[in-house]
Structures are given as C-alpha cells and as structure tokens.
Amino acid sequence: MPTTLTLKNIPDELYGRLKAAAEAHRRSLNSEVLVCLEAVLLPQRMSVEDRLARARQLRQALPTGAFNADDITRLRDEGRA
C-alpha cells in the first residue's frame, strides 16, 4: 500500500532543480521525486534484448497507424515528443 512521505527543509537549489526536471519531463513534482528515488534505490539493469522486447511491446500496444516517422519528427521538432 502506498505511503505518504513529507519532506522538510529542502534546499532551495534542490527544489528548483526538481521543479525544473518535473516540468521538462512533463511530470508532477511528486512523480519526478518518485522517479528520482526509484532510479537511485531500485536500479534495474536491463539487457539490450529485454529493452528491445519492451519497446516492441509498447509499440504493439499503440493503435495501428497511430504514428508514423513524419509525425514523430514533427512532434519532436515542436518539443512534444
């Protein structure tokens, strides 16, 4: 079951960096903190084969024809991908 955690006395510089990272990744501040904690405390080494399998699985979950190379390039250039 998820637990609530309250942080106190966060240095202004650290808070600013977390907030900027959250905005850059389009996440809430809470989600960004969780991602950071998981990356440090729960590192998962993934083989190339596992990473490719996961990418293929995610691609198959998309609706057929959802994106093509031109859409991806356009979205990337607009800063949305």
N, C-alpha and C positions, 0 to 999 in steps of 0.2 A: 504494500500500500504506500503511495507517495506520502512524503513527509514535508512539512513546511519548515523552511530554514530562514532565519532573519540574520542579516549581516549588519554589523555596526562598524563605525569608524573606517569606512572605505576611503582610502586616499583619493583626493580629487582627480589626480592624474590617472589613476587606475579606473575610476568611474568613467572618466571621459573616454578612455580607450575602449572600455567595454561598450559604452553607448555608441561610439563611432563604429565599432565592429558589428554591433547588432544592426545598425542602420545599413551598413554595407552589405550585410548578408540577408537583409530584409527579415529580421527576426525581432521578437520582443527582447527586451533586456534579460528577462528571466530565461528565455530559450537560449540566448547567447551564453549566459553563465553556465547553464546545464551542458551545452556543447563543449565549452572550455573544460569544465570539470571532467566530463566523460573522456575527452581526449587525453587528459593527463592521468586520470585514475583508472581508466578502463581501456588502455591501448589495445587495439586488435591488429595484429599483423595479418594482412590478407595476401594470399598468393596472387600472382597475375591471373592464373586460371580462375580463381574464385572471384576476383574483381571483374573479369570479363563475363563470367556467368551471371553475376549480379547485374551488370549493365545490360546484358541481353534480356534478363528477366524484366527489368524496368522498362526496356524498350517495348517488349511484347505486351506490357500492361497498358501502353498508350493506345488510344483509339486508332484504328487503321487510317493512315493518311493524316494524322494529327499535325505532324511537322515534316517539312522537307528541308533539304540543305539551304535553300534560299530563305525560308522562314527563319531558320536558326541564325543565319548570317545577319539578316535584317534585325532580329531581336537582339543579337549580341552587339551590333553596332549602335542600337538605341540604348544599350546599357540595361537591358531587361532579361538577359539570359546569362 
